[in-house]
């Protein structure tokens, strides 16, 4: 009989993606492990690390090692010099919007490719997909052809870098002569790549909360709002394809507020504990439902 396979879809959301660690720490203790993982943006980074170690404790150790390094402070310092103030708590301020428009009018991003590669060099993601313990997919956006690009093999570090290349901040990544940026533009929670490989897909949804907005001060805010609406609707469609959805209470946290990474992990743990029994029942039901199909 073919094994009943479970897939984890790690959604993007910057620091909110650390909630994935809290969730998998609970699932591990209850014997729920993935047979495949797909990740977008921060979800790609967390997914690659988990597919490498298959141990949430080890992934957390690596994350803590990174935050104790000088890199987070250096990133803040670089941006602070450009803005003459630390912007990460106020990314949507008029000052930041003005800065991004002017900066990206002259260059493709705030940070250079060498700076981002240095950033990722402190994270122990293997060089190639073949080094992972289970299948993993990094999802990026092909900005030349306006399509989703799913990487299951090849250069893992480049694929994760492409998946998490936040437009305006990080430069596009070229793979096989194709320019790629953050996968969250089209597929924030990558359920579809797992549907053909897995019998049961759990979506880890850490998107920001969608809020009603009545006033718009300028054209930039209108453009931003239009982009948010399109992204949320696309993600809603994708999430509906999952067999089970876990939504940690992190939607109000700014994607770049990395001081809250431990808080996000705890919120992930809390939602997993809250939904655990319901999840177990859903898995049991799907196993029974797919029994004959897996028997043939």
C-alpha positions in Angstrom: 0.0 0.0 0.0 1.2 3.5 -0.8 2.0 5.6 2.2 -0.4 8.4 3.2 1.6 11.5 2.5 1.3 14.9 4.3 2.5 18.2 2.9 3.4 21.4 4.7 2.8 24.7 2.8 4.8 27.4 4.6 3.5 30.8 3.7 5.5 34.0 3.4 5.2 37.0 5.8 8.7 38.1 6.9 9.1 37.7 10.6 5.6 36.2 10.9 7.1 33.2 9.2 8.9 32.2 12.4 5.4 31.1 13.6 6.1 28.0 11.4 8.7 26.9 13.9 6.2 27.0 16.8 3.7 25.0 14.8 6.1 22.2 13.7 7.5 21.9 17.2 4.0 20.9 18.4 3.3 18.7 15.4 6.6 16.8 15.8 5.7 15.9 19.4 2.4 14.4 18.1 4.0 12.4 15.3 2.9 14.6 12.5 5.8 15.0 10.1 5.8 16.2 6.4 6.6 14.0 3.5 7.1 17.2 1.4 7.3 20.9 2.0 6.6 23.9 -0.2 7.6 27.4 0.9 7.3 31.0 -0.2 9.6 33.9 0.9 10.3 33.4 4.6 8.4 30.2 4.3 10.9 29.0 1.8 13.8 29.7 4.2 12.0 28.0 7.1 11.0 25.1 4.8 14.5 24.6 3.5 16.0 24.5 7.0 13.3 22.1 8.2 13.7 19.8 5.2 17.4 19.8 5.9 17.3 19.0 9.7 13.7 17.6 10.2 14.1 18.8 13.7 12.4 22.1 14.9 14.8 22.4 17.8 17.8 22.3 15.5 16.2 24.9 13.2 15.6 27.2 16.2 19.2 26.8 17.3 20.4 27.9 13.8 17.9 30.8 13.9 19.2 32.0 17.3 22.7 31.7 16.1 21.9 34.0 13.2 20.2 36.6 15.4 23.2 36.6 17.7 25.5 37.4 14.7 26.3 40.9 13.5 24.2 40.5 10.3 20.8 41.7 11.5 22.4 44.8 13.0 24.4 45.4 9.8 21.2 45.3 7.7 19.6 47.8 10.0 22.7 50.0 9.8 22.8 50.0 6.0 19.2 51.0 5.7 19.6 53.6 8.5 22.4 55.3 6.6 20.3 55.4 3.5 17.3 56.9 5.3 19.2 58.6 8.1 16.8 56.9 10.5 15.9 53.3 11.3 12.9 52.5 9.1 12.0 48.9 9.9 9.2 49.8 12.4 7.7 52.3 9.9 8.0 50.7 6.5 4.7 52.2 5.3 5.4 55.7 6.4 5.5 58.5 3.8 9.3 58.8 4.3 9.8 55.2 3.5 7.5 55.3 0.5 9.3 58.4 -0.9 12.7 56.7 -0.2 11.7 53.5 -2.0 10.4 55.3 -5.1 13.5 57.4 -5.4 15.9 54.6 -4.6 14.4 52.1 -6.9 14.1 54.7 -9.7 17.9 54.7 -9.7 18.6 51.1 -8.9 16.5 47.8 -8.8 16.6 47.5 -5.0 17.7 49.0 -1.6 20.2 46.2 -1.0 22.8 44.9 -3.5 23.0 41.2 -4.5 26.3 40.9 -2.7 24.8 42.3 0.5 21.9 39.8 0.4 24.2 36.9 -0.4 26.3 37.8 2.6 23.1 37.9 4.7 22.2 34.3 3.5 25.7 33.0 4.0 25.1 33.0 7.8 22.1 30.7 7.4 23.0 27.0 7.0 20.8 26.2 3.9 22.5 23.5 1.8 23.8 24.3 -1.6 21.6 21.8 -3.5 18.1 20.3 -3.1 19.7 16.8 -3.3 21.1 17.4 0.2 17.7 17.7 1.8 16.0 14.8 3.7 12.6 15.2 2.1 11.3 16.8 -1.1 11.1 20.6 -0.9 9.8 23.3 -3.3 10.8 26.9 -3.2 8.2 29.2 -4.9 9.2 32.4 -6.7 7.7 34.8 -9.2 8.9 35.0 -12.8 8.6 38.7 -13.5 9.5 38.3 -17.2 6.7 35.8 -18.0 4.3 36.8 -15.1 4.1 33.2 -13.8 4.9 31.1 -10.7 8.2 29.2 -10.7 8.4 26.1 -8.5 11.9 24.8 -7.8 12.2 21.2 -6.7 15.8 20.6 -7.7 19.0 22.4 -8.6 20.7 25.2 -6.6 18.8 25.4 -3.3 20.4 28.5 -2.0 19.6 30.5 -5.2 16.0 29.2 -5.2 15.4 30.3 -1.6 17.1 33.6 -2.3 14.8 34.1 -5.3 11.7 33.1 -3.4 12.4 35.7 -0.7 13.6 38.5 -2.9 11.2 41.2 -1.7 10.6 43.6 -4.5 12.1 47.0 -4.0 14.3 45.8 -1.1 16.1 42.9 -2.6 17.3 42.6 -6.2 15.8 40.1 -8.6 17.6 36.8 -8.8 18.5 35.3 -12.1 18.2 31.5 -12.5 18.5 29.9 -15.9 18.3 33.3 -17.6 15.0 34.1 -15.8 14.5 37.0 -13.5 12.8 36.0 -10.2 11.4 37.8 -7.2 9.3 37.1 -4.1 6.9 34.2 -4.6 4.4 35.9 -2.4 3.2 38.2 -5.2 1.3 35.3 -6.8 1.4 32.4 -4.3 1.9 33.6 -0.7 0.8 30.2 0.7 2.0 27.5 -1.8 -0.6 24.7 -1.5 -0.8 23.8 -5.2 2.8 22.5 -5.6 2.0 19.8 -3.0 -1.4 18.6 -4.2 0.0 16.1 -6.7 2.5 14.7 -4.3 0.5 14.6 -1.0 -2.8 13.2 0.2 -3.2 15.9 2.9 -1.9 19.4 2.7 -1.6 21.7 5.8 -1.4 25.4 5.0 0.6 27.6 7.4 -1.0 31.0 6.7 0.9 33.9 8.3 -0.3 36.7 6.0 -1.0 40.2 7.4 -4.5 40.9 8.5 -6.6 42.5 5.8 -7.9 45.8 7.1 -10.5 48.2 5.8 -9.0 51.4 4.6 -11.1 54.5 4.1 -8.6 57.3 3.4 -5.8 57.5 0.9 -3.3 60.4 1.2 -1.6 60.0 -2.1 -1.3 57.8 -5.2 1.4 55.6 -3.6 -1.1 54.5 -0.9 -3.7 53.7 -3.6 -1.2 51.7 -5.6 -0.2 49.8 -2.4 -3.8 49.1 -1.5 -4.5 47.8 -5.0 -1.5 45.5 -4.8 -2.7 44.3 -1.3 -6.2 43.5 -2.6 -4.9 41.5 -5.6 -2.4 39.6 -3.5 -4.9 38.7 -0.8 -7.5 37.5 -3.3 -5.0 35.2 -5.1 -3.8 33.9 -1.7 -7.4 33.2 -0.6 -8.0 31.0 -3.6 -4.7 29.1 -3.0 -5.4 28.6 0.7 -8.9 27.1 0.0 -7.1 24.2 -1.8 -5.6 23.0 1.5 -7.1 20.2 3.6 -6.4 22.1 6.8 -5.3 25.7 7.6 -3.4 27.0 10.6 -3.5 30.8 11.1 -1.4 32.0 14.0 -2.4 35.3 15.6 0.5 37.3 14.0 -1.4 39.2 11.3 -0.8 42.6 13.0 2.9 42.3 13.1 4.9 44.2 10.5 6.8 41.7 8.2 10.2 43.4 9.1 9.8 43.7 12.9 12.4 41.0 13.6 12.5 41.8 17.2 9.3 39.8 17.5 10.6 36.5 16.1 10.3 34.7 19.4 6.8 36.1 19.9 5.8 34.7 16.5 7.2 31.3 17.4 5.1 31.2 20.5 2.0 32.2 18.6 2.6 29.4 16.2 2.9 27.0 19.1 -0.4 28.3 20.5 -2.4 27.8 17.4 -1.0 24.3 16.8 -2.0 23.3 20.3 -5.5 24.8 19.9 -6.2 23.1 16.6 -4.3 19.8 17.3 -7.2 17.5 18.0 -9.2 18.9 15.0 -6.2 18.3 12.8 -5.8 14.7 14.0 -9.4 14.0 13.2 -9.1 15.5 9.7 -6.0 13.4 9.0 -7.7 10.3 10.2 -10.7 11.0 8.0 -8.6 11.6 4.9 -6.6 8.5 5.5 -9.8 6.4 5.5 -11.2 8.3 2.5 -8.0 7.6 0.4 -7.5 4.0 1.6 -8.7 2.3 -1.6 -6.9 4.7 -3.8 -3.7 4.1 -2.0 -4.3 0.4 -2.0 -4.4 0.1 -5.8 
